[in-house]
Amino acid sequence: MRIRAGFIPLVDAAVLVAAADQGFAAAEGIELELVREVSWSNVRDKLTLGHFEAAHILAPLAIAISLGLDYARVPLSTLVSLNQNGSSFLLGNETFRALEEEARGEPIGDPHVSGAALKRLVAARAARGEGQLVFAMTFPFSPHNYLLRYWMGAAGIDPDRDVRLIVMPPPYMVDALLSGHVHGFCVGAPWPSVAVEVGMGRILHFGSDIVANSPEKVLATRASFVAEHREAALALTRALIRATAWCGAPENRLALAHLLAAPERLNVGADLVLRSLEGRLRIDLQGTVREYSRYMVLESAAARPDVRQALWLYAQMVRWGQAKLDEAGRIAVERCYSPEIHDLALESMSGVDRGDGIGAFAGPVFDPHDLSTYLAEIGS
């Protein structure tokens, strides 16, 4: 079956790109055509209107569409979680220096310190009659919006009053900083690194400094597509599960970086992509490198849709006045993020290490569906 899937040029499209370009989809009988888009609005519209069968999409946007927030309600199904983490806060050079001054010698890499410094900087600018600081994020229903808000809120900053948060497509953020339209932004790789490479800014925080396991992108399709083409949905999910395992293997990172760097994918230097995959980012033009192995999480253990993460995102929507808290909303969120298709696809696969969720150093694999056999094998 032919499946068209939209994606935004970000490193966290890795699993989808690998599924198409490494043959995992073809092996499942899926002709997977990837279509690069520039904005999340385009991805949303083409997915919900049926121009795409599937899409690399912001996790909270998939939930918002399913809830009908600021858009027609179209129930979506999350087939796999494509990644966790992978975003950074970047400030323009002048703004970074101003924030450092307000930090008063304390370690600005601590979000508590940087948040307090930002609060003082906001107050100082207001006292001088200067305009508000402007920060770009990718979409109102995005992890980037919620990461910025969480950081600011913890410092006592009202992100709807004390600063300006604006929406900007990821590929345009560096240009917006260059033109002086924004003072900083939160976005996924590789765009913070691109800004650093051209000397336009410095990375202040990784998104994982704010939320250790931030849900980022998912591969979603319309619930109606799953109902009408269940076998195709399962086949695509199997391809994505295999692609996730391939992407998560360290020995494949260089090959993956070159796949993503291609002109029809991200169209950036492979070295920039590789550093993001390895969690080894230059944070300033002087070449200071920050390393964190979980900067971007692409691994089989994180591919299963986790309803806990979906409900955390829903809670952020409620906190910031985007949604109301009720049972109907909770049910819609859980349906959007249900692991049913993922689990069925996994059960039908051979040659895949599923793990058992326990990881005991010895003994049989734990099967929660067959306790009697487990107890017999372990000798109880």
PEWO-V464455 format. One record per backbone hydrogen bond with DSSP energy under -0.5 kcal/mol. NH is the residue of the N-H (numbers start at 0). CO is the residue of the C=O. Records with the same first field share a line. If there is no record, write none. Layout:
NH = CO / CO
This chain:
2 = 30
4 = 2 / 32
5 = 53
6 = 34
8 = 36
9 = 7
10 = 188
11 = 188
12 = 9
13 = 10
16 = 12
17 = 13
18 = 14
19 = 15
20 = 16
21 = 17
23 = 17
24 = 18
26 = 22
27 = 23 / 24
28 = 25
29 = 24
30 = 0 / 28
31 = 29
32 = 2 / 30
33 = 31
34 = 4
35 = 33
36 = 6
42 = 38
43 = 39
44 = 40
45 = 41
46 = 42
47 = 43
48 = 44
49 = 46
50 = 45
51 = 45
52 = 3
53 = 3
54 = 219
55 = 5
56 = 54 / 217
58 = 215
61 = 57
62 = 58
63 = 59
64 = 60
65 = 61
66 = 62
67 = 63 / 64
68 = 63
69 = 67
70 = 67
73 = 64 / 71
76 = 220
77 = 335
78 = 76 / 218
79 = 218
80 = 302
81 = 79 / 216
82 = 216
83 = 296
84 = 213
85 = 294
87 = 186
88 = 204
89 = 87 / 184
90 = 201
91 = 182
92 = 199
95 = 91
96 = 92
97 = 93
98 = 94
99 = 95
100 = 96
101 = 97
102 = 98
103 = 99 / 100
104 = 99
105 = 102
107 = 105
109 = 106
110 = 108
113 = 109
114 = 110
115 = 111
116 = 112
117 = 113
118 = 114
119 = 115
120 = 116
121 = 117
122 = 118
123 = 119
124 = 120
125 = 121
126 = 122
127 = 123
128 = 125
129 = 124
134 = 163
135 = 183
136 = 165
141 = 139
145 = 141
146 = 142
147 = 143
148 = 144
149 = 145
150 = 146
151 = 147
152 = 148
153 = 149
154 = 150 / 151
155 = 152
156 = 151
158 = 156
160 = 157
161 = 157
162 = 157
163 = 132
165 = 134 / 163
167 = 136
171 = 168
172 = 168 / 169
175 = 171
176 = 172
177 = 173
178 = 174
179 = 176
180 = 175
181 = 175
182 = 133
183 = 133
184 = 89
185 = 135
186 = 87
188 = 85
190 = 187
193 = 189
194 = 190
195 = 191
196 = 192
197 = 193
198 = 195
199 = 194
200 = 194
201 = 90
202 = 282
203 = 88
204 = 88
206 = 86
208 = 205
209 = 206
210 = 206
213 = 210
215 = 82
217 = 56
218 = 79
219 = 54 / 217
220 = 76
221 = 52
222 = 74
224 = 221
225 = 221
226 = 222
227 = 223
228 = 224
232 = 228
233 = 229
234 = 230
235 = 231
236 = 232
237 = 233
238 = 234
239 = 235
240 = 236
241 = 237
242 = 238
243 = 239
244 = 240
245 = 241
246 = 242
247 = 243
248 = 244 / 245
249 = 247
251 = 248
252 = 249
255 = 251
256 = 252
257 = 253
258 = 254
259 = 255
260 = 256
261 = 257 / 258
264 = 261
265 = 259
266 = 261
272 = 268
273 = 269
274 = 270
275 = 271
276 = 272
277 = 273
278 = 274 / 275
279 = 274
280 = 289
282 = 287
283 = 287
286 = 283
289 = 280
291 = 278
294 = 291
296 = 83
297 = 295
301 = 298
302 = 299
303 = 299
306 = 304
308 = 305
309 = 305
310 = 306
311 = 307
312 = 308
313 = 309
314 = 310
315 = 311
316 = 312
317 = 313
318 = 314
319 = 315
320 = 317
321 = 316
322 = 316
325 = 323
329 = 325
330 = 326
331 = 327
332 = 328
333 = 329
334 = 330
335 = 331
336 = 332
337 = 334
342 = 338
343 = 339
344 = 340
345 = 341
346 = 342
347 = 343
348 = 345
353 = 351
367 = 365
369 = 366
373 = 369
374 = 370
375 = 371
376 = 372
377 = 373
378 = 374
379 = 374
